[in-house]
Amino acid sequence: MAVLSEINDGDEEKELDEEPGEVIESAPPQKVGEERELGNYGLKKKLIKRGIGWETPELNDEVTVHYVGTLEDGTKFDSSRDKDQPIKFTLGQGELAAGLDHGIITMKKGEVALFTIPDESGVSSANSKQFEVELISWIKVVDVCRDGGIIKKIMEKGVGDERPRDPDEVLVKYRMALADDTIVAETPEGGVEFHVKDGHLLPGLPRVIMTMTKGEKAQLIVQPHYAFGEKGSEASNGVHSVPPNSVLHVNIELVSFKPVIDVTGDSKVLKKILKEGEGASTANEGANVTVSYTAKLEDGTVFEKRGIDETPPLEFITDEEQVIVGLDRAVVTMKKGERAIISIHPDYAFGDVEVKRDFAMVPPSSRVVYDVEMKNFIKEKAPWELKSNEKIDTAKRKKEEGNMLFKCCKYERAAKKYDKAADYVSEDGSFGDDEEKQAKALRVSCWLNGAACCLKLNDFPGAIKLCSQVLDVEICNVKALYRRAQAYIETGDFLLADVDIKKALEVDPQNREVMVMKKKLKQLQAENDKKYAKLYENMFAHKEKDSSVATKRLKVEKQEDEKKNEEATKMEMDKVADSAAPSVDGLIVDS
């Protein structure tokens, strides 16, 4: 009997070498000559010749194999070798023999194995069949949309594992044809470039591209609902007419793609990488960066250059408002040597004002485009890189920067400065006794000032958290109690606000600001009680009616008294605001 094992080299009996220290958690590799039962299929596999690599086909892949089929008594009933022609078929459809596909998906390229398939009763007998199979190759088949609408056969693998995403710009070559090979559309020799999210020609094309790697070539079978649909398409713009309900056959290649990063998360600052930088490190906030760039309007008008045509490069510190916000945010994502195109919305550029630059005016509400190269950057040192005295000095400097930003009403940036300053003097055991006192005072001061920023930004949970951190350290800190009470009032938690106010007055009974807040809280509680009383009154209004004129008069008089009290309280709070002391005012930061 002619079997495939006769063509095997004699050295195939060598054991599979394992890497030193390798731990095999599943079953150990099958040895040549060893027979195993595969899963619950009753299928047995005997390894005759090892394959190469580690990849194996999957169900739905298109495989090419040589085989010899025999009964268990050795009678041959079929063989591709006799025809000298390997066969191709799709795994999972039982085209060669029922159950055999589950054996082939365990094989590597070039592997030869003998499979024993039990008879219909599931018991090995004289009726059992044996197939000696050589896996020559396979084509990866992907059901892109998982509904059979787009079937992709990978004809040539790409490189790497990265795949394009929605915002990325791709360069693609393709040839689209009908079933009769009539060409519908074909790209120029260099291909066509577009953003994945914008789509191109076919509705299903972006979904295909997002499954491809750079350099990958594939064949597609596209059903009508992912192509031109029930209506088809008339000829236009170089695209041939397509009859209704046409299936398309597409040869496609992903030549390359440029990653596009949504820097700000709202699609208003987009960075398209033209050249990858060195290593993995990027600049950070507070880094000293050196960049070269050409800045243009959307129509291509150049309005500024740095480091180009003999102009010096630009050196600046990030997160210090030394350049427009969009450029500032983008450069902290760049590696050394990286080059990128940065598209910036007016909200992150020059806004709605006209600005004069070196070579041209920038009109109001202009989107601008920067072609930037990161020449070099020096990161701001992290706290763990500094000595204890340097940490304290850095924290003081950042706190002062935060104070300046607060005075300019830049509360969000001020809050970040206070947060950074507190990080530099966190409790890490690196400070001596005297230094720890300074560090503790700085921490408390930064948390209090951060809470003031949160109140300005209506971030009341953030204010509560920071004040609570202060009170964990200084249980009787009046500022923290005062500001936390403000936040509790704004969130409607009057009970907790009352607790903080009472505690603050225990510490400082004559504090005018806290006393005014107490009156305000009392007024709000009364209004809240009245609201609920009105609610219950309406609920039971159908049971009794108030027809007493005297009662109505009393209500009117009560409303007038409440109005007078409100006006008096407001006047007193206005006076307090005009003369508020920085030591307790909820919106004045520590110096």
C-alpha positions as CSV (number, residue, x, y, z in Angstrom):
1,M,0.0,0.0,0.0
2,A,1.4,3.4,-1.0
3,V,1.2,5.7,2.0
4,L,2.5,9.2,2.6
5,S,4.9,8.0,5.4
6,E,7.0,6.4,2.7
7,I,8.2,9.8,1.6
8,N,9.3,11.0,5.0
9,D,12.9,11.7,6.0
10,G,14.4,9.3,8.5
11,D,15.3,12.1,10.9
12,E,11.7,12.9,11.7
13,E,11.9,10.7,14.8
14,K,13.8,13.4,16.7
15,E,12.1,14.7,19.8
16,L,10.7,18.3,19.9
17,D,13.2,20.5,21.7
18,E,11.8,22.6,24.5
19,E,13.2,25.9,25.7
20,P,15.1,25.7,29.0
21,G,12.7,26.2,31.9
22,E,9.6,26.0,29.7
23,V,6.5,24.9,31.6
24,I,3.9,23.0,29.5
25,E,0.6,23.6,31.2
26,S,-1.5,21.6,28.8
27,A,-0.8,18.2,27.3
28,P,2.9,17.8,26.2
29,P,3.7,17.8,22.5
30,Q,2.8,14.7,20.7
31,K,5.7,12.5,19.8
32,V,6.3,11.0,16.4
33,G,4.7,7.5,16.4
34,E,2.4,8.4,19.3
35,E,-1.4,8.0,19.0
36,R,-3.9,10.1,20.9
37,E,-7.7,10.5,21.0
38,L,-8.9,14.0,20.2
39,G,-11.6,15.4,22.4
40,N,-15.0,13.9,22.4
41,Y,-15.1,13.1,18.7
42,G,-13.9,9.5,19.0
43,L,-11.2,10.6,16.5
44,K,-7.7,9.2,16.9
45,K,-4.5,10.9,15.7
46,K,-1.1,9.3,15.2
47,L,1.7,11.7,14.4
48,I,4.0,10.6,11.5
49,K,5.9,13.8,10.6
50,R,6.2,17.0,12.5
51,G,5.1,20.3,10.9
52,I,6.8,23.7,11.1
53,G,5.9,26.7,13.1
54,W,3.2,26.9,15.7
55,E,0.1,28.1,13.8
56,T,-2.7,25.7,12.9
57,P,-5.8,26.3,10.7
58,E,-9.3,27.0,12.1
59,L,-12.7,25.9,11.0
60,N,-13.9,27.9,7.9
61,D,-10.3,28.2,6.7
62,E,-9.5,26.8,3.2
63,V,-6.9,24.1,3.4
64,T,-4.8,22.3,0.8
65,V,-3.9,18.7,1.6
66,H,-2.7,15.4,0.2
67,Y,-4.4,12.3,1.7
68,V,-4.7,8.5,1.4
69,G,-7.9,6.9,2.6
70,T,-8.0,3.3,3.8
71,L,-10.2,0.9,5.8
72,E,-8.7,-0.4,9.0
73,D,-7.8,-3.7,7.3
74,G,-5.6,-1.7,4.9
75,T,-7.9,-1.6,1.9
76,K,-7.3,1.7,0.1
77,F,-10.5,3.4,-1.2
78,D,-9.3,6.9,-2.2
79,S,-6.1,8.9,-2.6
80,S,-5.1,12.3,-3.9
81,R,-1.6,10.9,-4.4
82,D,-2.8,8.5,-7.1
83,K,-4.1,11.6,-8.9
84,D,-0.9,13.5,-8.1
85,Q,-3.1,16.5,-7.3
86,P,-3.7,17.9,-3.7
87,I,-7.3,18.9,-2.9
88,K,-8.6,22.2,-1.5
89,F,-11.7,22.4,0.8
90,T,-13.2,24.5,3.6
91,L,-12.8,23.1,7.1
92,G,-16.0,22.6,9.0
93,Q,-18.2,21.4,6.2
94,G,-17.1,17.7,6.3
95,E,-16.2,17.6,2.6
96,L,-13.5,14.9,2.9
97,A,-14.9,12.9,5.8
98,A,-17.2,13.5,8.8
99,G,-15.1,14.4,11.9
100,L,-11.8,14.6,10.0
101,D,-11.9,18.5,10.1
102,H,-11.5,18.4,13.9
103,G,-8.2,16.6,13.4
104,I,-6.9,18.8,10.7
105,I,-7.3,21.9,12.9
106,T,-4.6,20.4,15.2
107,M,-2.0,20.2,12.4
108,K,0.8,22.5,11.5
109,K,2.1,23.3,8.0
110,G,3.9,20.3,6.5
111,E,2.7,17.9,9.2
112,V,1.7,14.3,8.3
113,A,-0.7,12.4,10.6
114,L,-2.8,9.3,10.5
115,F,-6.4,9.8,11.6
116,T,-8.7,6.9,12.6
117,I,-12.4,7.7,12.3
118,P,-14.8,5.3,14.1
119,D,-17.8,3.9,12.3
120,E,-21.3,5.3,12.9
121,S,-21.6,3.5,16.2
122,G,-18.6,5.4,17.5
123,V,-16.6,2.2,18.0
124,S,-13.4,1.4,16.2
125,S,-14.0,-1.6,14.0
126,A,-13.3,-3.1,10.6
127,N,-15.7,-0.4,9.3
128,S,-13.5,2.4,10.7
129,K,-11.7,4.6,8.1
130,Q,-8.2,5.9,8.2
131,F,-6.9,9.0,6.5
132,E,-3.2,9.7,6.3
133,V,-3.1,13.5,5.7
134,E,-0.4,15.9,4.8
135,L,-1.3,19.6,5.5
136,I,0.4,21.5,2.6
137,S,-1.0,25.0,3.3
138,W,-4.2,26.9,4.2
139,I,-5.8,30.3,3.6
140,K,-7.1,32.1,6.6
141,V,-10.8,32.8,6.1
142,V,-12.6,35.5,8.2
143,D,-16.3,36.2,8.4
144,V,-15.8,39.9,8.9
145,C,-19.3,40.8,10.0
146,R,-20.2,37.4,11.4
147,D,-23.2,37.2,9.2
148,G,-21.7,35.9,6.0
149,G,-22.0,39.3,4.5
150,I,-18.2,39.8,3.9
151,I,-15.9,36.8,3.6
152,K,-12.2,37.6,3.7
153,K,-9.5,35.2,2.5
154,I,-6.0,36.2,3.6
155,M,-3.8,35.6,0.6
156,E,-0.7,37.2,2.1
157,K,-0.1,38.0,5.7
158,G,0.8,41.5,6.8
159,V,3.5,42.5,9.3
160,G,3.0,43.1,13.0
161,D,-0.2,43.0,15.0
162,E,-1.4,46.6,14.7
163,R,-4.6,47.3,12.8
164,P,-6.1,50.6,11.7
165,R,-8.8,52.2,13.9
166,D,-11.6,54.6,13.0
167,P,-9.6,57.9,12.9
168,D,-6.5,56.4,11.2
169,E,-5.5,57.3,7.6
170,V,-5.0,54.3,5.4
171,L,-3.4,53.7,2.0
172,V,-5.2,51.0,0.1
173,K,-5.0,49.3,-3.3
174,Y,-8.0,47.3,-4.6
175,R,-9.7,45.8,-7.6
176,M,-13.5,45.3,-7.4
177,A,-15.3,43.1,-9.9
178,L,-18.7,41.4,-10.6
179,A,-19.1,37.7,-10.7
180,D,-18.4,37.8,-14.5
181,D,-15.1,39.6,-13.8
182,T,-16.4,42.9,-15.1
183,I,-14.2,45.5,-13.3
184,V,-16.3,47.8,-11.1
185,A,-13.5,50.0,-9.7
186,E,-9.8,49.9,-9.5
187,T,-7.3,52.2,-7.6
188,P,-4.5,53.9,-9.4
189,E,-1.1,52.2,-9.2
190,G,-0.2,54.1,-6.0
191,G,-3.5,53.3,-4.3
192,V,-6.0,55.6,-2.6
193,E,-5.7,57.3,0.8
194,F,-8.6,58.0,3.2
195,H,-9.6,58.0,6.8
196,V,-11.2,54.8,7.9
197,K,-14.1,56.6,9.7
198,D,-15.0,58.5,6.5
199,G,-15.6,55.3,4.6
200,H,-14.8,54.7,0.9
201,L,-17.0,53.4,-2.0
202,L,-18.5,50.4,-0.2
203,P,-20.3,50.6,3.2
204,G,-18.5,47.5,4.4
205,L,-15.0,48.5,3.4
206,P,-14.0,50.2,6.7
207,R,-14.9,47.0,8.7
208,V,-12.7,45.0,6.4
209,I,-9.7,47.4,6.7
210,M,-9.9,47.3,10.5
211,T,-9.2,43.6,10.4
212,M,-6.1,44.0,8.3
213,T,-2.4,44.5,9.2
214,K,0.1,46.5,7.2
215,G,1.0,44.8,3.9
216,E,-1.8,42.3,4.1
217,K,-3.4,41.1,0.9
218,A,-6.9,39.5,0.8
219,Q,-9.7,38.4,-1.4
220,L,-13.2,39.5,-0.4
221,I,-16.7,38.2,-1.3
222,V,-19.0,41.0,-0.5
223,Q,-22.8,40.4,-0.4
224,P,-25.1,43.2,-1.8
225,H,-26.1,44.7,1.5
226,Y,-22.5,45.6,2.2
227,A,-21.9,46.7,-1.4
228,F,-24.4,48.6,-3.6
229,G,-27.6,47.0,-2.3
230,E,-30.9,46.3,-3.9
231,K,-30.7,49.3,-6.2
232,G,-27.2,48.8,-7.6
233,S,-25.3,51.8,-8.9
234,E,-25.1,53.8,-12.0
235,A,-21.7,54.5,-13.6
236,S,-20.0,57.7,-12.2
237,N,-16.6,59.0,-11.2
238,G,-14.7,56.1,-12.7
239,V,-17.0,53.5,-11.1
240,H,-18.6,51.0,-13.5
241,S,-22.4,50.6,-13.3
242,V,-23.5,47.8,-10.8
243,P,-26.7,45.8,-11.4
244,P,-29.1,45.4,-8.4
245,N,-28.2,42.8,-5.8
246,S,-24.7,42.2,-7.1
247,V,-22.1,40.3,-5.2
248,L,-18.7,41.8,-5.5
249,H,-15.3,40.1,-5.6
250,V,-12.5,42.3,-4.3
251,N,-8.8,42.0,-4.3
252,I,-7.5,44.3,-1.6
253,E,-4.1,45.3,-0.1
254,L,-3.5,47.5,3.0
255,V,-0.3,49.2,1.8
256,S,0.2,51.3,5.0
257,F,-1.6,53.4,7.5
258,K,-0.9,56.4,9.7
259,P,-2.2,56.2,13.2
260,V,-4.4,59.2,14.2
261,I,-4.7,60.0,17.9
262,D,-7.6,62.0,19.4
263,V,-5.5,64.0,21.8
264,T,-8.2,65.8,23.7
265,G,-10.9,63.1,23.5
266,D,-13.4,65.3,21.7
267,S,-11.9,65.1,18.1
268,K,-10.8,68.7,18.3
269,V,-7.1,68.0,18.4
270,L,-6.1,65.1,16.1
271,K,-2.5,63.9,15.7
272,K,-1.5,61.9,12.6
273,I,1.9,60.2,13.0
274,L,4.0,60.5,9.9
275,K,7.2,59.1,11.5
276,E,7.5,57.1,14.6
277,G,9.8,58.4,17.3
278,E,12.5,56.7,19.4
279,G,11.7,54.3,22.2
280,A,8.6,54.5,24.3
281,S,9.1,57.6,26.4
282,T,7.1,60.8,25.6
283,A,7.3,64.3,27.0
284,N,5.2,65.1,30.0
285,E,3.5,68.1,31.6
286,G,6.2,70.5,32.8
287,A,8.8,69.1,30.3
288,N,11.2,71.4,28.5
289,V,10.6,70.6,24.8
290,T,12.3,71.6,21.6
291,V,10.2,71.4,18.4
292,S,10.3,72.5,14.8
293,Y,7.1,73.0,12.8
294,T,5.3,74.6,9.9
295,A,1.9,76.1,10.9
296,K,-0.8,76.5,8.2
297,L,-4.4,77.4,7.7
298,E,-6.7,74.8,6.3
299,D,-6.3,76.3,2.8
300,G,-2.5,75.8,3.0
301,T,-1.5,79.3,3.9
302,V,1.7,79.2,6.0
303,F,1.5,81.6,9.0
304,E,4.4,80.5,11.1
305,K,7.6,78.5,11.0
306,R,10.1,77.3,13.7
307,G,13.2,75.3,13.0
308,I,12.5,75.5,9.2
309,D,14.3,77.5,6.5
310,E,17.0,78.7,8.9
311,T,14.6,79.8,11.6
312,P,15.5,78.6,15.1
313,P,13.4,75.8,16.7
314,L,11.0,76.6,19.4
315,E,11.8,75.7,23.0
316,F,9.1,75.9,25.7
317,I,7.8,74.3,28.9
318,T,4.6,72.3,28.5
319,D,1.5,73.1,30.5
320,E,2.6,76.7,31.0
321,E,0.4,78.4,28.3
322,Q,3.5,79.3,26.3
323,V,1.9,78.0,23.0
324,I,-1.7,77.4,21.9
325,V,-3.5,74.7,23.9
326,G,-3.8,72.2,21.1
327,L,-0.1,72.2,20.3
328,D,0.7,72.1,24.0
329,R,-1.5,69.0,24.5
330,A,-0.2,67.3,21.4
331,V,3.5,67.5,22.1
332,V,3.3,65.8,25.4
333,T,2.2,62.7,23.5
334,M,5.2,62.7,21.2
335,K,8.5,60.7,21.3
336,K,11.9,62.1,20.5
337,G,12.3,62.2,16.7
338,E,8.5,61.7,16.1
339,R,6.9,63.8,13.3
340,A,3.2,64.4,13.1
341,I,0.5,66.4,11.6
342,I,-1.6,68.1,14.2
343,S,-5.1,69.4,13.3
344,I,-6.4,71.9,15.8
345,H,-10.0,73.2,16.2
346,P,-10.4,76.9,17.0
347,D,-11.4,76.1,20.6
348,Y,-7.8,74.8,21.1
349,A,-6.1,77.3,18.8
350,F,-6.7,81.1,18.5
351,G,-10.5,81.1,19.2
352,D,-12.8,83.6,17.6
353,V,-10.2,86.5,17.4
354,E,-7.9,87.5,14.5
355,V,-4.2,87.0,15.3
356,K,-1.2,88.3,13.5
357,R,1.6,85.8,13.1
358,D,5.0,85.9,11.2
359,F,3.8,85.3,7.7
360,A,0.1,85.8,7.7
361,M,-3.0,86.7,9.7
362,V,-5.0,83.9,11.3
363,P,-8.7,84.8,10.8
364,P,-11.2,84.3,13.6
365,S,-12.5,80.8,14.3
366,S,-9.7,79.2,12.1
367,R,-8.8,75.5,12.3
368,V,-5.0,75.3,12.0
369,V,-2.6,72.5,11.0
370,Y,0.9,72.0,12.5
371,D,3.5,69.8,10.9
372,V,5.6,69.1,14.0
373,E,8.8,67.3,14.7
374,M,9.9,66.6,18.3
375,K,13.6,67.4,18.4
376,N,14.2,66.8,22.0
377,F,12.6,67.0,25.5
378,I,13.8,66.9,29.1
379,K,11.1,65.6,31.4
380,E,10.2,67.3,34.6
381,K,11.7,65.3,37.4
382,A,9.2,63.1,39.3
383,P,9.1,63.3,43.1
384,W,11.0,60.1,43.6
385,E,13.9,61.6,41.7
386,L,14.4,64.5,44.1
387,K,15.9,64.9,47.5
388,S,13.6,65.9,50.4
389,N,14.6,69.6,50.4
390,E,14.1,69.7,46.6
391,K,10.7,68.2,46.9
392,I,9.7,70.9,49.4
393,D,11.1,73.7,47.2
394,T,9.3,72.3,44.1
395,A,6.0,72.0,46.0
396,K,6.3,75.6,47.1
397,R,7.0,76.8,43.6
398,K,4.1,74.9,42.1
399,K,1.7,76.1,44.9
400,E,2.7,79.7,44.1
401,E,2.1,79.0,40.4
402,G,-1.3,77.7,41.4
403,N,-2.1,80.9,43.4
404,M,-1.2,83.0,40.4
405,L,-3.5,81.0,38.2
406,F,-6.3,81.2,40.8
407,K,-6.1,85.0,40.8
408,C,-6.4,84.9,37.0
409,C,-9.6,82.8,37.4
410,K,-7.9,79.8,35.7
411,Y,-9.3,77.4,38.3
412,E,-8.8,74.1,36.4
413,R,-5.1,74.7,35.8
414,A,-4.7,76.0,39.3
415,A,-6.2,72.8,40.7
416,K,-3.7,70.8,38.7
417,K,-0.8,72.8,40.1
418,Y,-2.0,72.3,43.7
419,D,-2.5,68.6,43.1
420,K,1.1,68.3,41.7
421,A,2.5,70.3,44.6
422,A,0.8,68.0,47.1
423,D,2.3,65.0,45.3
424,Y,5.8,66.3,45.8
425,V,5.3,66.4,49.6
426,S,3.2,63.2,50.1
427,E,3.9,61.1,53.1
428,D,6.6,58.7,51.8
429,G,8.9,58.6,54.8
430,S,11.7,60.6,53.1
431,F,11.3,63.7,55.3
432,G,13.1,64.4,58.6
433,D,11.1,65.8,61.6
434,D,11.5,69.5,60.7
435,E,11.0,68.8,57.0
436,E,7.9,66.7,57.7
437,K,6.3,69.7,59.5
438,Q,6.9,71.9,56.4
439,A,5.6,69.1,54.1
440,K,2.5,68.6,56.2
441,A,1.7,72.3,56.1
442,L,2.2,72.4,52.4
443,R,-0.1,69.3,51.9
444,V,-2.9,70.9,53.9
445,S,-2.5,74.2,52.2
446,C,-2.6,72.7,48.7
447,W,-5.6,70.5,49.6
448,L,-7.5,73.5,50.9
449,N,-6.7,75.6,47.8
450,G,-7.6,72.7,45.6
451,A,-11.0,72.5,47.4
452,A,-11.5,76.3,46.6
453,C,-10.9,75.5,42.9
454,C,-13.4,72.7,43.0
455,L,-16.0,75.0,44.5
456,K,-15.4,77.5,41.7
457,L,-15.7,74.7,39.1
458,N,-18.9,73.3,40.8
459,D,-17.0,70.1,41.5
460,F,-18.6,69.6,44.9
461,P,-17.6,65.9,45.4
462,G,-14.0,66.9,44.7
463,A,-14.2,69.7,47.3
464,I,-15.6,67.3,49.9
465,K,-12.9,64.8,49.2
466,L,-10.0,67.3,49.6
467,C,-11.5,68.9,52.7
468,S,-12.0,65.5,54.2
469,Q,-8.3,64.8,53.6
470,V,-7.4,68.0,55.5
471,L,-9.7,67.0,58.4
472,D,-8.1,63.6,58.6
473,V,-4.9,65.4,59.5
474,E,-6.3,68.5,61.3
475,I,-9.7,67.6,62.8
476,C,-10.5,71.1,63.8
477,N,-9.4,73.0,60.6
478,V,-12.1,75.7,60.3
479,K,-11.3,76.4,56.6
480,A,-11.8,72.7,55.7
481,L,-15.1,72.5,57.8
482,Y,-16.3,75.8,56.2
483,R,-15.6,74.7,52.6
484,R,-16.9,71.2,53.0
485,A,-20.1,72.7,54.5
486,Q,-20.4,74.8,51.3
487,A,-20.1,71.8,49.2
488,Y,-22.6,69.8,51.3
489,I,-25.1,72.7,50.9
490,E,-24.7,72.7,47.2
491,T,-25.3,69.0,47.0
492,G,-28.4,69.3,49.2
493,D,-26.9,67.4,52.1
494,F,-28.1,69.8,54.8
495,L,-27.6,67.4,57.7
496,L,-23.9,67.0,57.1
497,A,-23.5,70.7,56.4
498,D,-25.1,71.4,59.8
499,V,-22.6,69.0,61.5
500,D,-19.6,70.8,59.9
501,I,-21.0,74.3,60.8
502,K,-21.6,73.4,64.4
503,K,-18.1,71.9,64.6
504,A,-16.5,75.0,63.1
505,L,-18.4,77.3,65.6
506,E,-17.2,75.1,68.5
507,V,-13.6,75.8,67.4
508,D,-14.2,79.5,66.5
509,P,-17.6,80.7,68.0
510,Q,-17.2,84.3,66.8
511,N,-16.4,83.5,63.2
512,R,-18.7,85.8,61.2
513,E,-18.5,83.8,57.9
514,V,-19.5,80.6,59.5
515,M,-22.3,82.3,61.4
516,V,-23.7,83.7,58.1
517,M,-23.5,80.3,56.5
518,K,-25.4,78.9,59.5
519,K,-28.2,81.5,58.8
520,K,-28.2,80.6,55.2
521,L,-28.5,76.9,56.0
522,K,-31.3,77.5,58.4
523,Q,-33.2,79.4,55.7
524,L,-32.6,76.7,53.2
525,Q,-33.8,74.1,55.6
526,A,-37.0,76.1,56.2
527,E,-37.6,76.4,52.5
528,N,-37.0,72.7,52.2
529,D,-39.4,71.9,55.0
530,K,-42.0,74.2,53.4
531,K,-41.7,72.5,50.1
532,Y,-42.3,69.1,51.6
533,A,-45.2,70.5,53.7
534,K,-46.7,71.8,50.5
535,L,-46.3,68.5,48.9
536,Y,-48.1,66.7,51.7
537,E,-50.7,69.4,51.8
538,N,-51.5,68.8,48.1
539,M,-51.6,65.1,48.7
540,F,-54.4,65.5,51.3
541,A,-56.1,68.5,49.8
542,H,-59.0,66.5,48.6
543,K,-59.9,65.6,52.2
544,E,-60.2,69.1,53.6
545,K,-60.4,72.6,52.4
546,D,-59.1,75.6,54.2
547,S,-61.8,78.3,54.0
548,S,-60.8,80.4,57.0
549,V,-60.0,84.0,56.1
550,A,-58.0,84.3,59.3
551,T,-55.8,81.4,58.3
552,K,-55.1,83.0,54.9
553,R,-54.2,86.3,56.6
554,L,-51.7,84.4,58.8
555,K,-50.1,82.8,55.8
556,V,-49.7,86.2,54.1
557,E,-48.2,87.7,57.2
558,K,-45.8,84.7,57.5
559,Q,-44.7,85.1,53.9
560,E,-44.0,88.8,54.4
561,D,-41.9,88.0,57.6
562,E,-39.9,85.4,55.7
563,K,-39.2,87.8,52.8
564,K,-37.9,90.4,55.3
565,N,-35.7,87.8,56.9
566,E,-34.3,86.7,53.5
567,E,-33.4,90.3,52.6
568,A,-31.7,90.9,56.0
569,T,-29.7,87.7,55.6
570,K,-28.6,88.7,52.1
571,M,-27.5,92.1,53.2
572,E,-25.5,90.6,56.0
573,M,-23.8,88.1,53.7
574,D,-22.9,90.9,51.2
575,K,-21.2,92.8,54.0
576,V,-19.3,89.7,55.0
577,A,-18.2,89.1,51.5
578,D,-16.8,92.6,51.2
579,S,-14.7,92.2,54.4
580,A,-13.9,88.5,54.3
581,A,-10.6,87.5,55.9
582,P,-8.3,85.3,53.7
583,S,-7.9,82.9,56.6
584,V,-11.4,81.5,56.3
585,D,-13.1,82.7,53.1
586,G,-14.1,79.7,51.1
587,L,-12.8,81.1,47.8
588,I,-9.6,82.8,48.8
589,V,-6.5,80.6,48.6
590,D,-3.7,80.4,51.1
591,S,-0.7,82.5,50.3
